[in-house]
Amino acid sequence: MSVVWDEKADALLLLSILATSPKVDITAISQMMGGEFNRLAVKNRIDRIKAKAKAVAGDIPTPPNTPAKQAAGKKRKDESTEEAGVEEKPATRKKARKRAVKVEKKEEDES
């Protein structure tokens, strides 16, 4: 049985490539295409092709997304330190000063 490559099959192929690729460099694509194909035009066209292919593909499963990494600088609070009443050290001197000012204000408000 031979494969029929039509507009729908091409859109589905592109959608599959985009779904399995880690990142699409839209700027590089627009530079390669040149002329009036600027970054925004390429991004919009890819988005339209994705939407069209998803509508056609309906029943075809897509690979699951990988879990997002935790943002840099944000740390989970350790539940054991919260329960024990242990205060975490501030990361910088500026934070330490802010925390000290808050504690002083809180003590003044209480008295």
Secondary structure per residue as TSV (DSSP state, phi and psi in degrees):
chain	resnum	aa	ss	phi	psi
A	1	M	-	360.0	126.7
A	2	S	-	-90.1	154.8
A	3	V	-	-90.1	139.4
A	4	V	-	-103.8	116.3
A	5	W	-	-96.2	108.1
A	6	D	-	-123.3	-171.3
A	7	E	H	-60.3	-40.0
A	8	K	H	-66.2	-43.3
A	9	A	H	-65.1	-39.6
A	10	D	H	-63.1	-42.9
A	11	A	H	-64.1	-41.2
A	12	L	H	-65.8	-39.1
A	13	L	H	-61.9	-46.8
A	14	L	H	-63.4	-41.3
A	15	L	H	-60.8	-41.6
A	16	S	H	-64.4	-40.5
A	17	I	H	-64.0	-45.4
A	18	L	H	-64.8	-36.5
A	19	A	H	-70.4	-29.5
A	20	T	H	-97.8	-7.3
A	21	S	S	-88.5	140.0
A	22	P	S	-65.8	-42.4
A	23	K	-	-156.9	138.0
A	24	V	-	-99.5	125.4
A	25	D	-	-88.6	90.3
A	26	I	H	-64.9	-36.2
A	27	T	H	-62.5	-45.4
A	28	A	H	-64.4	-39.6
A	29	I	H	-63.4	-45.1
A	30	S	H	-65.0	-35.7
A	31	Q	H	-68.0	-38.6
A	32	M	H	-66.7	-37.7
A	33	M	H	-75.1	-32.0
A	34	G	-	67.0	-174.1
A	35	G	T	57.5	-133.0
A	36	E	T	-80.9	-1.2
A	37	F	-	-83.5	77.8
A	38	N	-	-80.8	177.7
A	39	R	H	-58.2	-45.1
A	40	L	H	-65.6	-40.5
A	41	A	H	-62.7	-42.7
A	42	V	H	-66.0	-43.8
A	43	K	H	-61.3	-46.2
A	44	N	H	-62.3	-40.3
A	45	R	H	-66.5	-42.5
A	46	I	H	-61.5	-42.6
A	47	D	H	-61.3	-41.2
A	48	R	H	-66.6	-40.0
A	49	I	H	-65.5	-41.2
A	50	K	H	-59.3	-47.3
A	51	A	H	-62.8	-42.2
A	52	K	H	-64.6	-43.9
A	53	A	H	-67.5	-37.8
A	54	K	H	-64.5	-37.8
A	55	A	H	-65.7	-38.4
A	56	V	H	-74.4	-40.6
A	57	A	H	-76.0	-25.2
A	58	G	T	22.3	-64.3
A	59	D	T	-89.0	-9.0
A	60	I	S	-81.2	123.9
A	61	P	-	-72.0	145.2
A	62	T	-	-104.0	154.6
A	63	P	-	-65.9	146.7
A	64	P	-	-67.8	148.7
A	65	N	-	-73.2	146.8
A	66	T	-	-79.3	149.4
A	67	P	-	-65.1	144.3
A	68	A	-	-73.5	145.1
A	69	K	-	-76.9	152.6
A	70	Q	-	-68.3	137.2
A	71	A	-	-61.2	142.9
A	72	A	T	-63.6	138.4
A	73	G	T	92.4	-20.8
A	74	K	-	-96.3	121.3
A	75	K	-	-115.1	145.9
A	76	R	-	-72.6	144.0
A	77	K	-	-78.2	136.0
A	78	D	-	-80.8	118.5
A	79	E	H	-62.5	-32.8
A	80	S	H	-66.1	-35.3
A	81	T	H	-73.5	-32.5
A	82	E	H	-67.3	-43.3
A	83	E	H	-67.0	-35.9
A	84	A	H	-80.1	-9.2
A	85	G	T	81.2	14.6
A	86	V	-	-82.4	128.3
A	87	E	-	-88.7	137.1
A	88	E	-	-75.0	148.7
A	89	K	-	-76.5	139.5
A	90	P	-	-69.4	150.1
A	91	A	S	-73.2	-27.7
A	92	T	S	-135.4	168.0
A	93	R	H	-65.6	-37.3
A	94	K	H	-59.8	-43.3
A	95	K	H	-65.8	-36.6
A	96	A	H	-64.1	-42.0
A	97	R	H	-64.0	-43.5
A	98	K	H	-60.9	-43.2
A	99	R	H	-64.3	-39.3
A	100	A	H	-65.4	-40.9
A	101	V	H	-63.7	-42.0
A	102	K	H	-61.7	-42.5
A	103	V	H	-64.1	-42.5
A	104	E	H	-62.9	-44.1
A	105	K	H	-63.1	-40.5
A	106	K	H	-64.2	-41.2
A	107	E	H	-66.2	-38.4
A	108	E	H	-65.6	-39.6
A	109	D	H	-65.7	-34.4
A	110	E	H	-73.7	-28.1
A	111	S	-	-91.1	360.0
